[in-house]
Amino acid sequence: MSVYEFQLEGDYVELNILLKLTGIAGSGGEGKHLVAEGLVKVDGVQELRKTFKVRAGQVVTIDDEEIRVVD
């Protein structure tokens, strides 16, 4: 499993943009596609909202990759 730590700049980052910024998705559009297909979980729960606001302390997983959002 690959684990990334994402430094948050502000109150939140949109889920599809987070996937882009960490390199899991090649673009925001690809990030939206991954979310729409039900491949992304936030804190262990499937998330289908592409622009879900991910905040510090939350963990995003997709396949064997994990993103820990910190402030």
C-alpha positions in Angstrom: 0.0 0.0 0.0 1.3 3.5 -0.9 0.6 6.2 1.7 0.7 9.9 0.8 0.5 12.8 3.2 -1.2 15.8 1.7 -0.6 19.2 3.3 -3.9 21.2 3.3 -3.7 24.9 2.4 -7.0 26.3 3.6 -10.1 24.7 5.1 -10.6 21.9 2.5 -9.7 20.5 -0.9 -12.3 19.0 -3.3 -12.0 15.2 -3.7 -11.4 15.2 -7.5 -8.7 17.9 -7.1 -7.0 16.0 -4.3 -6.7 12.9 -6.5 -5.1 15.1 -9.2 -2.7 16.9 -6.8 -1.4 13.6 -5.4 -0.8 12.2 -8.9 -3.4 9.4 -8.5 -5.4 11.0 -11.3 -3.9 12.7 -14.3 -6.4 15.5 -14.3 -9.4 16.8 -12.3 -11.7 15.1 -14.9 -10.0 11.7 -14.4 -10.5 12.3 -10.7 -14.2 12.9 -11.2 -14.4 9.7 -13.2 -12.7 7.6 -10.5 -15.2 9.0 -7.9 -18.2 8.5 -10.2 -17.2 4.8 -10.6 -17.3 4.3 -6.9 -13.6 3.6 -6.5 -12.9 6.2 -3.8 -13.5 6.0 -0.1 -13.3 8.7 2.5 -12.7 7.4 6.1 -13.7 3.9 4.9 -17.0 5.0 3.3 -17.6 5.0 -0.5 -17.9 8.6 -1.7 -19.7 9.4 -4.9 -19.7 13.3 -4.6 -16.9 14.4 -7.0 -16.5 17.8 -5.2 -16.7 16.4 -1.7 -14.9 18.7 0.7 -12.0 16.7 2.2 -10.7 18.3 5.5 -7.7 17.8 7.7 -7.8 14.5 9.6 -9.6 12.6 6.9 -8.2 9.6 5.0 -9.0 9.0 1.3 -8.4 5.5 -0.2 -8.5 4.2 -3.7 -7.3 0.6 -4.5 -4.1 0.2 -2.6 -3.3 3.9 -2.2 -4.1 6.0 0.9 -4.0 9.8 1.2 -3.8 11.3 4.7 -4.9 14.9 4.8 -3.1 17.0 7.4 -3.1 20.8 8.2 
